[in-house]
Amino acid sequence: MSYFAKIKSAAQKRAAYRRTLAEIEALPTRVKADLDLDGTRASSMARQAVYG
């Protein structure tokens, strides 16, 4: 994989992470409570979804 391809891939993953995190944070408070999500858990969940 070339240097530029790695940078592009990293940028795409970062964008996907930010979108996923925004979607989790946009959930209603009641839904987040039901899923036992707080700020730390939301970011780790988004990271796991994107980066594996």
Backbone as ProteinMPNN parsed JSONL, in Angstrom:
{"seq_chain_A": "MSYFAKIKSAAQKRAAYRRTLAEIEALPTRVKADLDLDGTRASSMARQAVYG", "coords_chain_A": {"N_chain_A": [[0.857, -1.173, 0.0], [0.611, 2.15, -0.879], [2.064, 5.23, 0.341], [0.32, 7.456, 0.132], [-2.109, 6.152, -0.202], [-2.38, 4.969, 2.289], [-2.677, 7.232, 3.886], [-5.071, 8.225, 2.862], [-6.817, 6.129, 3.507], [-6.666, 6.211, 6.317], [-7.779, 8.74, 6.776], [-10.374, 8.329, 5.832], [-11.278, 6.407, 7.636], [-11.15, 7.878, 10.001], [-13.094, 9.819, 9.477], [-15.345, 8.169, 9.333], [-15.373, 7.254, 11.961], [-15.908, 9.663, 13.339], [-18.475, 10.243, 12.313], [-19.91, 8.001, 13.249], [-19.614, 8.3, 16.026], [-20.956, 10.738, 16.359], [-23.543, 9.948, 15.674], [-24.114, 8.138, 17.733], [-23.956, 9.857, 19.946], [-26.112, 11.474, 19.354], [-28.301, 10.029, 20.015], [-31.361, 9.676, 21.856], [-31.549, 10.573, 25.343], [-32.795, 8.698, 26.996], [-32.573, 6.306, 25.511], [-29.792, 6.023, 25.424], [-29.358, 5.629, 28.154], [-30.695, 3.197, 28.513], [-29.012, 1.585, 27.05], [-26.787, 1.757, 28.538], [-24.829, 3.762, 28.09], [-22.255, 6.123, 28.288], [-20.189, 9.095, 27.973], [-17.505, 8.11, 27.69], [-17.896, 5.432, 27.079], [-19.328, 5.648, 24.708], [-17.434, 6.709, 22.898], [-15.534, 4.642, 22.86], [-17.097, 2.608, 21.847], [-17.696, 3.567, 19.274], [-15.102, 3.648, 18.237], [-14.435, 0.93, 18.266], [-16.299, -0.022, 16.415], [-15.399, 1.103, 14.016], [-12.563, 0.786, 13.766], [-12.14, -1.763, 14.606]], "CA_chain_A": [[0.0, 0.0, 0.0], [1.437, 3.347, -0.988], [1.968, 6.217, 1.416], [-0.897, 8.241, -0.044], [-3.242, 5.264, 0.029], [-2.491, 4.827, 3.746], [-3.222, 8.488, 4.407], [-6.482, 8.271, 2.446], [-7.528, 5.147, 4.318], [-6.737, 6.737, 7.681], [-8.729, 9.861, 6.764], [-11.713, 7.757, 5.678], [-11.627, 5.773, 8.91], [-11.383, 8.951, 10.966], [-14.402, 10.393, 9.146], [-16.345, 7.183, 9.738], [-15.394, 7.29, 13.43], [-16.591, 10.888, 13.76], [-19.895, 10.07, 11.984], [-20.466, 7.007, 14.163], [-19.686, 8.916, 17.346], [-22.029, 11.74, 16.32], [-24.821, 9.233, 15.684], [-24.31, 7.61, 19.088], [-24.21, 10.985, 20.832], [-27.41, 12.052, 19.015], [-29.383, 9.191, 20.535], [-32.067, 10.259, 23.009], [-30.98, 10.233, 26.648], [-33.413, 7.46, 27.497], [-31.985, 5.187, 24.771], [-28.417, 5.871, 25.928], [-29.446, 5.041, 29.491], [-31.055, 1.784, 28.339], [-27.826, 0.89, 26.521], [-25.709, 2.007, 29.501], [-23.789, 4.514, 27.383], [-21.85, 7.453, 28.733], [-19.243, 9.66, 27.016], [-16.368, 7.221, 27.472], [-18.394, 4.207, 26.43], [-19.718, 5.993, 23.338], [-16.244, 6.831, 22.061], [-14.92, 3.323, 22.668], [-17.986, 1.842, 20.969], [-17.472, 4.074, 17.916], [-13.757, 3.217, 17.835], [-14.508, -0.506, 17.984], [-17.077, -0.211, 15.19], [-14.663, 1.534, 12.841], [-11.185, 0.278, 13.706], [-12.096, -3.186, 14.936]], "C_chain_A": [[0.902, 1.235, 0.0], [1.171, 4.294, 0.187], [0.661, 6.994, 1.318], [-2.154, 7.409, 0.167], [-3.458, 5.06, 1.531], [-3.096, 6.076, 4.366], [-4.707, 8.593, 4.078], [-7.319, 7.321, 3.298], [-7.707, 5.644, 5.754], [-7.748, 7.876, 7.773], [-10.164, 9.346, 6.644], [-12.178, 7.103, 6.975], [-11.93, 6.824, 9.971], [-12.744, 9.599, 10.723], [-15.527, 9.448, 9.571], [-16.481, 7.144, 11.255], [-16.184, 8.498, 13.916], [-18.093, 10.815, 13.469], [-20.572, 9.122, 12.971], [-20.629, 7.59, 15.562], [-20.811, 9.947, 17.402], [-23.399, 11.074, 16.368], [-25.12, 8.677, 17.077], [-24.667, 8.75, 20.045], [-25.571, 11.622, 20.566], [-28.586, 11.209, 19.51], [-30.07, 9.892, 21.699], [-31.471, 9.749, 24.325], [-31.517, 8.913, 27.179], [-32.822, 6.226, 26.811], [-30.561, 4.94, 25.256], [-28.418, 5.236, 27.315], [-29.778, 3.555, 29.408], [-29.859, 0.962, 27.866], [-26.609, 1.054, 27.416], [-24.518, 2.701, 28.835], [-23.519, 5.835, 28.086], [-20.812, 7.946, 27.724], [-18.089, 8.736, 26.684], [-16.788, 5.972, 26.714], [-18.767, 4.485, 24.976], [-18.497, 6.07, 22.433], [-15.573, 5.482, 21.841], [-15.781, 2.453, 21.762], [-17.807, 2.271, 19.514], [-16.114, 3.612, 17.39], [-13.749, 1.743, 17.454], [-15.236, -0.766, 16.67], [-16.276, 0.106, 13.938], [-13.321, 0.824, 12.703], [-11.065, -1.204, 14.06], [-11.575, -3.501, 16.284]], "O_chain_A": [[1.839, 1.334, 0.792], [0.186, 4.16, 0.913], [-0.031, 7.168, 2.321], [-3.158, 7.919, 0.664], [-4.598, 4.987, 1.989], [-3.932, 5.988, 5.266], [-5.507, 9.003, 4.92], [-8.405, 7.68, 3.754], [-8.785, 5.507, 6.332], [-8.495, 7.964, 8.748], [-11.069, 9.876, 7.289], [-13.34, 7.234, 7.361], [-12.869, 6.668, 10.752], [-13.467, 9.894, 11.675], [-16.543, 9.889, 10.108], [-17.589, 7.014, 11.775], [-17.03, 8.375, 14.801], [-18.901, 11.27, 14.279], [-21.665, 9.4, 13.465], [-21.66, 7.396, 16.205], [-21.538, 10.017, 18.393], [-24.313, 11.573, 17.025], [-26.259, 8.741, 17.541], [-25.58, 8.616, 20.86], [-26.135, 12.25, 21.462], [-29.737, 11.638, 19.429], [-29.425, 10.626, 22.448], [-30.958, 8.633, 24.397], [-30.774, 8.111, 27.745], [-32.595, 5.207, 27.465], [-30.163, 3.796, 25.475], [-27.569, 4.396, 27.615], [-29.211, 2.746, 30.143], [-29.71, -0.205, 28.231], [-25.528, 0.557, 27.101], [-23.368, 2.29, 28.991], [-24.444, 6.57, 28.432], [-20.577, 7.28, 26.716], [-17.729, 8.592, 25.516], [-16.09, 5.523, 25.805], [-18.542, 3.642, 24.107], [-18.522, 5.551, 21.317], [-15.092, 5.208, 20.742], [-15.255, 1.649, 20.992], [-17.77, 1.426, 18.62], [-15.995, 3.228, 16.226], [-13.143, 1.349, 16.457], [-14.833, -1.636, 15.898], [-16.45, -0.546, 12.908], [-12.991, 0.318, 11.631], [-10.023, -1.822, 13.841], [-11.498, -4.672, 16.658]]}, "name": "protein", "num_of_chains": 1, "seq": "MSYFAKIKSAAQKRAAYRRTLAEIEALPTRVKADLDLDGTRASSMARQAVYG"}
